[in-house]
Amino acid sequence: LDRSLKCLNEDIALKTQTLCLDNQCMSIRMKLNPPAKSETQNNLSIIGNEKVKLAILN
């Protein structure tokens, strides 16, 4: 039983580590190749950026 539990724990640890690496890879991929924004999203981003600039300057 102890040996089985140890094997299960090692397997879970390895899968968790692999999952963390997969998540890091996906995060990097998203930063390098972000999904396309719609025209509305682009316009809202520009408006939001302008509001932030105005808030900083005022």
MODELLER restraints for C-alpha pairs under 7 A, 6 or more apart:
rsr = mdl.restraints
at = mdl.atoms
